[in-house]
Amino acid sequence: MPTRGRSLANGEFFGNFIPDADSSLDLGSTTKKWKSLYLSGSTLFLGDSGSISAGAGGAIAMPSMKIGTGANAVTLEASASGKLETKSTVDGVEQAAVPAVESIEQLTNVDLTIDAETATFGVDFPNAGHGADWLWSWTSGSIAYARATINQVTQSSVPLYMGGTYTVNNFAAHTIHGSMTQVHKIYLKWLKGAGTQNNVSWAVSTLNVTGVTMEGINGGNATTVQRNIINVPTSITLPSLVAPSVSYDVSFANAGAYTFSGSASGDNINIGPLYKGGTYTFNLDASLSGHPFYLTTDDGTSYVSGSYVGEYTTGVTGSRNESGTLSITVAADAPATLYYQCGLHSAMRGTISILPLAVATNADGNYLVYFQHTQEGHFTEVELKPKPALPSQVCLVYNTSTNKFSPQDMGEYIESTPVFKERVKDAAGEKITEKVGDGTLTSLAAVKTNTTYSANVSQQGDLQIHTGTARWYSPMAMTVIDVVPKLRVAADADITMTVKKNGNTVSNIVIVSGQTTVVLTGSNKSWAMADGDYLTLDISTVGTTDKGKDLVVQFKYQQT
């Protein structure tokens, strides 16, 4: 029998109501239950460890809550950091604890992964000469990749993204057009320099693809191109590099100069880079008689005719030859800079740059490769960038192939949603009809006045000081009505730029430190252009550590 306090007639008790042994008696039964249980204390103990307590403000507190019985159940409990987490038991096996859903990324039917970029580029060099920059063209794509439309514009660096697929059509490979005097192949290479050694294995070149067109290239004519298909891996495995073997042809064609042809072209040009371990041969034409060719560490400051000051002979054979060859296998301890020099004439000199045999990286730790002609020059740096994070200005769209919601920007949505595209066309048609009806579009002059065009000049990646050589030509008599410069990432110092028309300054642009754009006024935003006038863009100052990234300068204009 339990130990009881004294009972009063109305059923009240004095003292504790305690069974005479542990776990020996029940309070009520399945058929005779207590009606209500009132506690003035804050805790109800269940077993030896579990309890339910009344917390501050009436909250109910318990260590954890288990939902389910037997071999399959879910336990809810607080983590050490105060977050709700769940711990499942499946077929009697306890699973690892996972956080409860607190953000959209944790939903199983939402995939916020950015799709890998797929893009087509056009590259050309329709000019005479050797070694100048390639001209690039592409259209804008997914907003995540911040790639603005460009047409025939030089690029200091072209970004390619992990997992991306790229088609590069080289319009300069076979067909002479513009002021070209020779054709130019292009390859993706691990190292900058002449030749086709150390090409990137996941870039495959097809030399002849016929009938390719791209707006603004070769007059829009169908052209036979060299096509490079590039499938960038999701992670980069560095190759075992081959020490290059390159030859240069050297002659005496112009007074006061060594004239190079073959792997490099021009008079007294700077050559390289030469890579440590590589073998480089200078084929010396018989016309060099009287002009002994040698390598030196002297930049000309200490030059004395016939004295061979600073002559460098490590790994060199044929030093001072006037015909035949001079060859150098670049030593591991070779200096970063050498010079080739005539032993008798100080003006016949050029610089040779030397680098370690290694894949380059930039300040962000990203690998650099190169779109490179088989000759020196005609190269564009390529930054291999990680896939970008989820950007602003995207929405979630249900993907029936994966049964998940995934991010998509409006441009992609319009292209992939025919009904939406039709609605846009219908709205545009209605607006045109409206403008015809109210007299806005009654004449060619009215169309000119009410139509605004735009053209972009851009520089991808970290900004670099650059004297603009790429020209944007006016397609008509026109007036520039606005200039809008934009950076994706601001710089830590003022960015200064100059827009030139036919080589003369028409606009000065300053984007102040920490800002991504500037509103231009007056003559800096508006000027007239005749048909055939051209614009170039000079970048004269950039940031120090944060140089500024992904510049686009938009020119808005109207026909006159």
C-alpha atoms as one frame of an Amber mdcrd trajectory, in Angstrom:
protein
   0.000   0.000   0.000   1.208   3.536  -0.695   2.170   5.827   2.079  -0.531
   8.468   2.221  -1.096  11.688   4.014  -4.164  12.061   6.118  -7.315  12.417
   4.025 -10.138  14.855   4.603 -13.757  14.197   3.763 -13.667  16.377   0.673
 -10.819  14.279  -0.867  -7.917  16.574  -0.035  -4.587  15.198   1.172  -1.922
  16.345   3.557   1.677  15.326   2.866   3.086  13.297  -0.061   1.292  10.599
  -2.022   4.062   8.016  -2.556   3.909   4.318  -3.606   5.475   1.854  -1.168
   8.038   0.672  -3.821   9.678   2.103  -6.925   7.624   1.659 -10.145   5.078
  -0.561  -8.359   1.792   1.334  -8.799  -0.073   3.222 -11.532  -1.892   6.515
 -11.248  -5.157   5.702 -13.008  -5.652   3.040 -15.693  -6.678   2.710 -19.321
 -10.304   2.483 -18.272 -10.233   4.746 -15.254  -8.359   7.896 -16.048  -7.824
  11.017 -14.009  -9.805  13.903 -15.408  -7.215  16.689 -15.124  -3.797  17.077
 -13.586  -2.840  20.411 -12.096   0.751  21.181 -11.123   1.968  24.305  -9.394
   5.586  23.217  -9.915   7.287  23.685 -13.339   8.461  20.170 -14.203   6.868
  16.856 -15.011   9.421  14.029 -14.835   9.083  11.117 -17.274  11.269   8.160
 -16.426  14.731   8.713 -14.988  15.986  11.318 -17.527  13.167  12.857 -19.503
  11.177  15.839 -18.322   8.753  18.460 -19.516   9.091  21.894 -17.953   7.240
  25.190 -18.064   9.671  27.890 -19.169   9.518  31.657 -19.059   6.493  33.180
 -20.751   4.607  29.885 -20.743   7.002  28.105 -23.129   7.226  24.311 -22.780
  10.808  23.049 -22.537  12.056  19.514 -23.183  15.504  18.115 -24.113  14.290
  16.550 -27.380  11.183  15.219 -29.095  10.918  11.881 -30.867   8.319  11.329
 -33.581   7.646   7.745 -34.578   8.156   4.375 -32.898  10.168   1.238 -33.397
  12.862   1.076 -36.065  11.891   4.286 -37.864  11.657   7.610 -36.082  12.833
  11.216 -36.179  14.191  13.054 -33.156  14.131  16.856 -32.966  16.670  18.489
 -30.669  18.796  21.627 -30.274  22.420  21.589 -31.465  25.310  22.943 -29.423
  24.996  26.205 -31.368  21.312  26.563 -30.536  20.026  25.464 -33.967  17.230
  22.971 -34.489  18.473  19.695 -35.986  16.931  16.359 -36.793  18.303  12.887
 -36.122  16.629  10.017 -37.948  16.518   6.309 -37.129  16.041   4.188 -40.262
  15.559   0.425 -39.887  16.954   0.708 -36.394  20.128   2.518 -37.487  20.641
   6.030 -36.170  21.598   8.511 -38.939  23.864  11.536 -38.626  22.181  14.659
 -37.300  21.301  17.287 -39.915  20.154  20.891 -39.432  16.476  21.542 -39.771
  15.519  23.559 -42.887  16.378  27.202 -42.228  17.166  28.387 -45.786  15.976
  27.686 -49.304  19.209  25.870 -50.160  18.201  23.040 -47.806  15.029  22.209
 -49.675  15.408  18.998 -51.633  13.395  20.289 -54.566  15.540  23.427 -55.053
  18.871  23.279 -56.880  20.761  26.592 -56.770  23.691  25.308 -58.804  24.672
  27.687 -61.608  24.655  25.942 -64.973  28.051  25.780 -66.663  28.556  28.405
 -69.348  28.077  27.487 -72.994  29.237  30.194 -75.408  30.451  30.805 -78.944
  33.246  33.296 -79.649  34.454  34.782 -82.888  38.111  35.823 -83.191  39.756
  37.671 -86.052  42.764  39.725 -87.080  41.822  41.546 -90.294  44.834  43.879
 -90.179  48.289  43.928 -91.693  51.318  43.277 -89.516  52.415  40.818 -86.893
  51.992  40.403 -83.168  49.052  42.730 -82.500  46.045  41.780 -80.372  43.307
  39.425 -81.506  39.859  40.977 -81.972  37.070  39.184 -80.092  33.317  38.984
 -80.596  30.584  37.318 -78.538  27.032  37.922 -77.376  25.882  38.270 -73.793
  24.763  35.106 -72.036  23.695  34.111 -68.549  23.813  36.988 -66.085  25.952
  34.881 -63.747  28.905  35.189 -66.119  28.744  38.992 -66.616  29.721  38.683
 -70.275  28.508  41.760 -72.182  28.107  41.667 -75.973  31.237  42.810 -77.843
  32.140  42.918 -81.524  35.720  42.989 -82.815  37.247  44.262 -79.550  40.666
  43.490 -78.085  40.635  41.829 -74.667  43.438  41.941 -72.125  42.086  38.702
 -70.647  39.293  36.332 -71.678  37.682  34.412 -68.798  36.744  30.761 -69.255
  34.846  29.047 -66.449  35.217  25.591 -64.923  32.908  23.077 -66.558  32.135
  25.451 -69.440  31.896  24.532 -73.106  33.205  27.042 -75.628  33.299  27.198
 -79.416  35.940  29.568 -80.808  35.663  30.296 -84.546  38.871  31.777 -85.977
  37.959  33.854 -89.039  41.619  34.739 -89.722  42.731  31.140 -90.297  42.153
  30.759 -94.058  40.509  33.745 -95.741  42.396  36.974 -96.464  40.095  39.907
 -95.729  40.353  43.480 -94.518  43.999  44.569 -94.758  45.417  41.132 -93.884
  48.627  40.023 -95.587  48.754  36.518 -94.112  46.509  34.049 -92.325  46.749
  33.265 -88.623  45.949  30.053 -86.737  45.038  30.076 -83.043  45.450  27.431
 -80.329  44.845  27.262 -76.593  48.234  26.765 -74.933  49.525  26.260 -71.410
  52.489  28.518 -72.170  52.724  31.809 -74.011  55.055  31.648 -76.995  55.654
  30.366 -80.516  54.997  26.847 -81.777  52.279  24.289 -81.049  53.922  22.518
 -78.109  52.121  22.401 -74.766  48.678  22.807 -76.298  45.796  22.266 -73.881
  44.461  18.715 -74.302  40.829  19.625 -73.638  40.842  22.145 -76.496  40.411
  20.399 -79.864  41.118  22.261 -83.101  39.430  21.541 -86.438  41.247  23.444
 -89.183  38.522  23.678 -91.824  34.879  24.382 -91.009  33.059  25.991 -93.932
  30.254  28.496 -94.234  30.464  30.152 -90.809  29.079  33.653 -90.335  29.155
  36.088 -87.439  27.795  39.615 -87.467  30.522  42.217 -87.854  33.270  39.774
 -88.928  34.444  39.687 -92.554  31.442  41.751 -93.566  29.096  39.055 -92.313
  30.196  36.805 -95.195  30.234  33.020 -94.922  33.851  32.102 -94.112  35.921
  28.953 -93.733  37.147  29.044 -90.129  39.411  27.149 -87.790  37.213  25.916
 -84.946  38.427  25.204 -81.418  36.048  23.276 -79.149  37.009  23.793 -75.513
  35.560  21.708 -72.691  36.986  23.157 -69.494  37.227  20.540 -66.709  35.492
  21.153 -63.401  38.938  21.033 -61.791  42.319  21.633 -63.398  44.991  18.943
 -63.557  48.295  20.484 -64.572  50.136  18.801 -67.444  53.712  17.600 -67.647
  55.090  20.486 -69.674  57.440  19.906 -72.598  60.528  22.140 -72.760  59.895
  24.117 -75.974  62.025  23.906 -79.077  61.696  27.036 -81.232  63.726  28.557
 -84.057  63.992  32.135 -85.313  65.196  33.289 -88.745  67.475  36.326 -88.570
  68.787  38.396 -91.474  70.179  41.829 -92.284  67.375  43.305 -94.371  67.318
  46.861 -93.020  70.172  49.081 -91.907  70.800  49.110 -88.158  68.592  46.129
 -87.423  68.411  42.398 -87.042  65.316  41.433 -89.037  63.373  38.479 -87.627
  60.950  36.247 -89.523  59.296  32.885 -88.895  58.489  32.493 -85.207  58.718
  36.248 -84.681  58.672  39.125 -87.163  60.136  42.622 -87.207  63.305  44.639
 -86.753  65.187  44.530 -83.426  62.053  43.146 -81.802  61.723  41.903 -78.248
  61.326  38.120 -78.267  60.130  35.499 -75.830  59.299  34.371 -73.382  61.970
  31.674 -73.565  61.403  28.950 -70.972  64.055  27.389 -68.785  65.008  23.990
 -70.153  63.888  24.920 -73.679  66.127  25.021 -76.721  65.999  28.065 -78.982
  67.868  28.337 -82.276  68.628  31.502 -84.225  69.143  30.721 -87.908  71.610
  33.360 -89.050  71.362  34.315 -92.716  74.545  34.908 -94.721  73.485  38.570
 -95.030  74.648  38.970 -91.396  78.296  38.966 -92.465  79.936  41.718 -90.448
  77.276  41.583 -87.746  78.370  38.998 -85.142  75.341  37.800 -83.156  75.728
  37.113 -79.434  73.718  37.051 -76.183  74.499  39.339 -73.256  73.300  40.416
 -69.828  74.142  44.054 -70.680  71.217  46.236 -71.748  73.536  48.428 -73.795
  74.582  50.710 -70.952  78.162  49.356 -70.972  78.339  48.525 -74.679  81.712
  48.873 -76.399  81.993  47.883 -80.048  84.053  44.722 -80.430  84.293  44.081
 -76.667  81.285  41.725 -76.151  80.549  43.179 -72.720  78.418  40.850 -70.537
  78.489  38.042 -73.109  76.276  35.161 -71.926  77.493  31.702 -72.922  75.800
  29.286 -70.502  74.093  26.665 -72.657  75.030  28.655 -75.787  76.677  27.322
 -78.926  77.627  29.481 -81.887  78.104  32.738 -79.997  79.359  35.589 -82.268
  78.464  33.710 -85.428  77.733  35.795 -88.517  76.039  32.923 -90.326  74.893
  29.424 -89.472  73.197  29.219 -86.071  73.346  30.370 -82.492  71.561  27.985
 -80.134  70.765  28.249 -76.423  69.374  25.645 -74.046  68.133  27.901 -71.276
  69.702  27.037 -67.920  67.730  26.722 -64.689  69.663  29.688 -63.255  69.347
  31.883 -66.350  68.453  35.530 -65.612  64.938  36.840 -66.223  66.216  39.046
 -69.052  68.892  38.624 -71.708  69.652  40.649 -74.821  70.760  39.754 -78.314
  73.379  42.147 -79.600  75.577  42.833 -82.598  79.240  42.795 -81.605  80.026
  45.796 -83.804  76.876  47.934 -83.926  75.133  49.065 -80.742  71.749  49.766
 -82.389  71.307  46.131 -83.429  69.828  44.896 -80.172  66.687  43.419 -78.661
  65.348  42.059 -75.371  64.787  38.373 -74.569  62.460  37.538 -71.651  62.933
  34.258 -69.761  60.458  32.424 -67.535  60.426  29.191 -65.495  58.823  26.208
 -67.230  55.533  26.402 -65.300  51.870  27.287 -65.756  51.269  30.888 -64.710
  48.762  32.041 -62.077  47.344  35.484 -61.336  46.789  37.411 -58.107  43.546
  35.471 -57.475  45.394  32.135 -57.717  43.655  31.231 -60.992  45.617  29.494
 -63.739  46.447  31.443 -66.892  46.581  29.895 -70.345  46.775  31.595 -73.737
  44.959  31.825 -77.046  48.104  31.965 -79.155  49.133  32.104 -82.791  51.877
  29.647 -83.852  54.156  32.701 -83.974  55.001  35.002 -81.093  52.508  37.788
 -80.612  48.821  37.424 -81.510  48.042  36.077 -78.038  45.283  36.720 -75.556
  45.579  35.729 -71.902  42.892  33.355 -70.627  41.933  33.189 -66.941  40.496
  29.828 -65.865  37.913  30.931 -63.311  35.740  28.936 -60.910  32.039  28.748
 -61.687  30.440  31.903 -60.224  28.166  31.931 -57.202  24.459  32.661 -57.459
  24.184  36.315 -58.590  21.512  38.919 -57.989  18.618  39.395 -60.407  17.664
  35.762 -60.969  14.420  33.919 -60.323  13.578  30.293 -59.559  12.060  28.326
 -62.414  10.688  24.777 -62.220  12.707  22.332 -64.335  10.614  19.337 -65.377
  13.698  17.312 -66.366  15.059  17.401 -62.812  11.797  18.009 -60.926  13.508
  20.840 -59.106  13.415  24.621 -58.987  16.606  26.167 -60.383  17.894  29.743
 -60.914  17.419  31.470 -64.242  17.816  35.051 -65.414  15.229  36.821 -67.547
  17.198  36.505 -70.783  17.361  32.732 -70.451  13.708  32.604 -69.423  12.570
  34.486 -72.533  14.686  32.329 -74.850  13.463  29.072 -73.360   9.802  30.036
 -72.925   8.076  30.431 -76.330   4.792  31.696 -74.875   6.622  34.452 -72.976
   8.588  35.381 -76.092   5.309  35.611 -78.028   3.819  37.865 -75.342   6.853
  40.175 -75.623   6.461  40.271 -79.425   2.743  40.982 -79.082   3.395  43.813
 -76.648   6.018  45.272 -78.980   3.615  45.001 -81.907   0.886  46.761 -79.956
   3.285  49.574 -79.030   4.352  50.009 -82.671   0.710  50.131 -83.753   0.039
  52.703 -81.057   2.942  54.883 -82.204   1.863  54.663 -85.829  -1.620  55.653
 -84.739  -0.511  58.728 -82.764   1.833  59.905 -85.535   5.127  59.189 -83.782
   6.312  56.887 -86.593   4.972  58.751 -89.603   8.296  59.493 -91.295  11.917
  58.366 -91.537  12.941  61.483 -89.662  10.626  60.553 -86.815  12.042  57.027
 -86.708  15.577  58.427 -86.542  14.633  60.809 -83.769  12.939  58.137 -81.691
  15.388  55.260 -82.213  18.386  54.900 -79.914  21.166  52.416 -80.612  23.966
  51.266 -78.360  27.458  49.824 -78.686  29.732  48.468 -75.961  33.476  48.456
 -75.383  34.637  46.193 -72.560  37.624  44.792 -70.704  37.059  41.523 -68.837
  38.762  40.557 -65.574  41.084  42.826 -63.587  41.472  46.208 -65.256  44.801
  46.973 -66.891  46.288  50.222 -68.130  45.692  50.061 -71.854  46.110  52.294
 -74.888  43.157  51.476 -77.084  43.976  50.138 -80.536  40.655  48.414 -81.223
  38.382  50.728 -83.176  34.601  50.973 -83.146  33.529  52.529 -86.447  30.413
  54.636 -86.812  28.001  52.877 -89.194  26.238  56.139 -90.099  26.169  59.870
 -89.485  25.132  59.982 -85.857  25.222  61.744 -82.526  26.448  60.074 -79.363
  23.857  61.047 -76.763  25.171  59.286 -73.658  28.176  57.360 -72.362  27.604
  54.930 -69.470  30.679  53.263 -67.915  30.079  50.350 -65.533  32.344  48.178
 -63.378  31.151  44.888 -61.935  33.610  45.274 -59.025  34.798  48.683 -57.838
  38.478  49.665 -57.536  40.374  50.975 -54.510  41.504  54.060 -56.442  40.088
  56.293 -59.162  39.714  54.734 -62.627  40.481  57.248 -65.393  39.661  56.674
 -69.053  39.746  58.685 -72.260  37.463  58.198 -75.255  39.045  59.329 -78.520
  37.385  60.010 -81.875  39.784  59.529 -84.772  42.636  59.790 -82.257  41.426
  63.005 -80.587  39.926  63.134 -77.083  36.149  63.645 -76.932  35.350  62.345
 -73.435  37.166  62.081 -70.115  35.778  59.512 -67.664  36.616  59.158 -63.961
  35.011  56.419 -61.828  35.976  57.344 -58.283  37.354  54.840 -55.789  34.708
  52.476 -54.422  32.150  53.330 -57.119  31.063  51.178 -60.073  29.785  53.915
 -62.408  29.618  57.664 -63.004  27.021  59.942 -64.612  28.666  61.977 -67.363
  27.511  65.440 -68.415  28.082  67.965 -71.175  30.605  67.270 -73.912  31.854
  64.171 -72.078  28.604  62.390 -72.956  27.640  63.796 -76.363  29.339  64.526
 -79.686  28.717  64.155 -83.409  30.262  61.470 -85.620  30.381  61.099 -89.378
  30.001  57.791 -91.195  33.365  56.010 -90.825  34.625  57.950 -87.796  35.992
  55.641 -85.131  36.254  55.546 -81.346  39.001  54.083 -79.149  39.227  53.821
 -75.364  42.378  54.423 -73.300  42.556  53.298 -69.658  45.201  55.418 -67.938
  44.835  54.566 -64.226  43.421  51.554 -62.355  43.182  50.457 -58.734  46.195
  49.441 -56.658  45.235  46.145 -55.006  41.589  46.023 -56.083  42.105  47.146
 -59.658  38.426  47.047 -60.637  36.852  44.211 -62.614  34.812  43.681 -65.773
  34.501  47.126 -67.340  31.782  47.867 -69.900  31.475  51.311 -71.512  28.148
  51.709 -73.314  27.760  54.324 -76.051  24.162  55.336 -76.834  23.638  57.084
 -80.180  21.012  58.249 -82.660  21.165  58.543 -86.432  21.325  62.074 -87.864
